[in-house]
Amino acid sequence: MTILIGLASPPGAGCEKVGQAVIIATINTTMCMKFSRRLSTRADEVTYDRAMDSRIEPSQLSGLAPDTISISKVNLSLGTGAARVHILKDISLRVASGEALGLIGPSGSGKSTLLMVMAGLERPDSGEVVVNGTPFNALDEDALARFRGRQVGIVFQSFHLIPTMTALENVAVPLELAGTADAAKRAAQELASVGLGDRLHHYPSQLSGGEQQRVALARALAPDPAILVADEPTGNLDETTGKQIIDLIFGKHAERGMTLVLVTHDHSLAERCDRVVRLRSGRIDSSSERKAVS
């Protein structure tokens, strides 16, 4: 059994608007079910006829440099029968170690689904996903959850905090699940690093939206992951608070040298990344050159 704490949406929730997080015990939660309700591609336009289940193939991408994301010929469809929609279409993409990548595109373009694939929260129907040198095809669900807990920090638009736990307890949860001996101390340090050293014992209902997103960021950073992924992290915040959160995310990215993947509708925000990839109808529409490092 895989235990996800605020890292996946409840069944049937959309990628961008979900409710408060709860502790969910599940084998695999299907993300982005909004696509079954709002089709971006008509059924008669879909020529995709590969096997419905994920195909386990020998890895062609292992042995890459650490802290990278490599995706090769990934396809993913959701739904069944005539309602089945081909969301990601032969996506190939590599994110370099320490790079900040912005994913943009219209609603339904597949950018949030691609983020879920990178984070190991969605299994593609075919293709290869390798994160930090580890091919996801080689991992069962439990092994993938353990890998994700160590290597991938996730921040969502909705904060996914456990309402019955304090800020300190929310941040300590993934550390305790990983068996970290000094979980509470580490959690306190992470909260202090995002400016919440005086709010350790406050519950989510006692915190502002910006403070809740800071707690969520501290929780994502607590295991010291190699990769941080963020799906519209300012979507529920006002402009001023959202800028503070984004400054904090980019500051942590620079400070820790993590690989960052950011999904956003905001082009000016995406331009702060080293590189921008635009998706349209499940395909990569364009990609900018990686910025030179001064």
N, C-alpha and C positions, 0 to 999 in steps of 0.2 A: 504494500500500500504506500502511495506517495502522499506526503502531507505538504500542502502548500499554504503558507501563511501570508495572505495578502498579495500573492504573486499571480493570481489568476482570477478571472472574472467568474461569477456564478454562472451556471449553465443558462444559456439563452441571453446573456448580457452582451451588449455591444462593446466595441473596442474603445469608444470615446466617452460614453456615458454609462457608468455603472454605479451601483449603490455602495454602501459601506461594506467593508470586507468582513468576512467571517472566516473561521477555520474550516477548511474544506478538505475532507478525506476523499480522495478520488484516484482513479487509475490514470485517466487522461481527460482533461477538461477541454472541450472544443471551444476555441476562441472565435470571435468575430462572426457570430451567428447572424448578424445583421445582413450578411450577404444573401442568406436564404430568403430574406424578406424584401430586399431591394436589389434586384439583379442588375449588374452592370453589363451583362452580355446576354442576349437572347439565346434560348436553348438551341434554336436552329443555326446559330452561328458557331456553336461549340463543336469542334472536330476532335476534341480530346477523347481518346478511347482506350487509354492504357488501363492497366489493372487498378482496381479500386484501392487495394491495400498497398501500404508502403513496400517497396521492393528493396530488399537487403542485398546490396551489391558490394563487391570488394572496393575498398577505398582507393581512389586515385589521387587524393589530396593530402594524405598523411605526410608527416615529416616537415610541415611548414614551420616558419619562424613562430615563436611563442606569441601569444596575445594577439593573434589575427583571427579574422572571420573570413572563411572562404566558402562560397556557395557555387555549385556547378550544376547547371541544367535542372534547376528545381522547378517542379510542377506541383500545384496543390489545388484540389477542387473540394468544394463543400456542397452538401445537399445530396439527394438521391433522385434517381430517375430523371424525369424531364426538368426537375428543379435543380439538378446538379449544375453548379457554375464553376467554370475553370477560372480560378482567381489569380494564381501565379503561373506564368507561362514561360518556361525555359529560362528562368532567371539565373544568370551567372554574375557573381560579384565578389570582389575581394576587398576587405578593409584592412589596411596596414596597421602594424603595431603602433599604438599611441595616437592613431589618427582620429580626428573628429569628423564624422560623416553625417550630413543632413539628408534626410529622406523627405521629399515633398511630392505633392500630387493632389489631384482632386479627390473628393470623397469617393470611396469605392475603387480607387486605383490599385489597392493592394499593399500600400505602404505599412499599415499597422500589422497586416498578416505577415509580411516579410519580416518585420521586427520580431513577431512571435516565433517565426521559424529560426531566426538567429539566436533567440534566447532559449530554444528548446522547448517552448510551450506549445508548438504545433509541429506535427510530423508531416513532411511533404509526401505526396504520392510517389514521387520518383526524384532522382537526383541525389546530390551529396552535400552535406553541411558539415564543415569542420571548424571547430572553435578551439583556439589555443592548442592546436595540434591534435585534437581528439575528434575522430569521426563520429557523428551522432548515430549513424546507422549501426555502429558496433555496440551501442548501449541499449539496455532494456529501460523501461520506464523508471525503475528505482535508481539505477545507475545514473540515468540522465538527470534525475532530480538531485542526486548528491553532487554531481558535477556542476549543475546550475547553481546550487547553494554555495559552492566554493568559488566559482569563476565568473558568475554573471550577476550584476546588480541591476534591479529593474525598478523603474519609477513610472507610475501610470498617471493619467490625468486625474482620476479619482484616487484618493490617497490610500485606500485599502488598509486603514489602520484598524486594529481590533478595539472596538469601543469600550470594552470592559477592562482594558489594560492601560496603564500609564504610558507616557512617552518612553520612559526608561525601559519598561517591560516590552513594549512594541519593538524597540531596537534590539533588545537582548534575545528575543525569540529565535531568530535564525542562528545566532551564536550558540545558544543552548542546544538547539537541535543538532548542531555540528559538534557538540561536546566540548566547546571552549570553556576552559576552567574559570577564567576571569570575565565571564560574559557581561556581568553588570558593570564592571569597571570599564570595559571596552565600550559598552553602550553609552555610558556617561561621557566618555571622551569624545565619541562621535557626535553626541548631541551638543556638547560644548563647542565643537568645531564648526557647527552650523548655526551658532548663536543662541542655543537653547539650554545653556548650562543652568539657568535658573527656572527651567520649566520641566525638570525631570519627572516630577510626580504629578503632573497634570494629565487629566484624561483628554482624549480627542475632543469631546464636547466643550472642554474648557479652553481650547486653542482656536486661534483664527485659522482661516484657510491657508494662509502663507505659513503659519507655524506647523500645521498638519503636514504640508508638503515638505517642510524641512525635516520633520520626523521621518517621513517616508524616505527622503534622501539619505538621512543618517542610517536608517535600516539597510538601505541598499549598499551603502559604503562600508558598513561594519565588518563584513567578512573580508574586506580588502580585495575586491574582485578585480580581475584583469580587464573586464569589459563592463561598461555601464550603458544600458539602453533606457531611453526615455520616450514615452509615447505621449505627446502633447502635454508636457508637464505643467504648462501654464494655462491650460484650457479652462480651469475652474477658478482662476485668479484674476484680480483686476490688473490693469496695465502696470502700475507701480510695483505691486507685489510680485507680479510675474517677472519683471525685469530683475528684481532682487534674486529670485530663484534661479533664473538663467545665469546671472553673474556668478552665483554660487556653484552651479553645475560646471560651468566652464573653468572656474577657479579650481575646483577639485580635480577636473580633468588635467589641467596643467600641472597642478601640484603633485599628483600621483602618477602621471604618465599613463593613465588608463586609455584604452580604446573606447571612444564614445560614439554611439549611434543615436541620433535624435530625429524623431518623427515630428513634423510641424507643418501647419498651413501657412506660417509666417515666413515669407521669403527673406525678409531682412534678418530674421533670426537664423534661418538656415545659412545665410551668407557668413555668419560668424564661424561656421565650421570650416575645416580644411578643404572639404570637397562636398559638392551637392549632387545628389542623384535624384532625378525626377522620374516618377512612375506614372504610367497612363495605361489603363485597361489591362493591368497585370503584367506589363512589360516595362523594361527600362527604356524611357523615352529619350533621356539625355543624361550626361554626366560631365561635370566640370573637371578641369585639371586640378590636381592636388596643389594647394598653395605651397610656395617655397617657404622653408623654415629659415628665419633670419638668425 
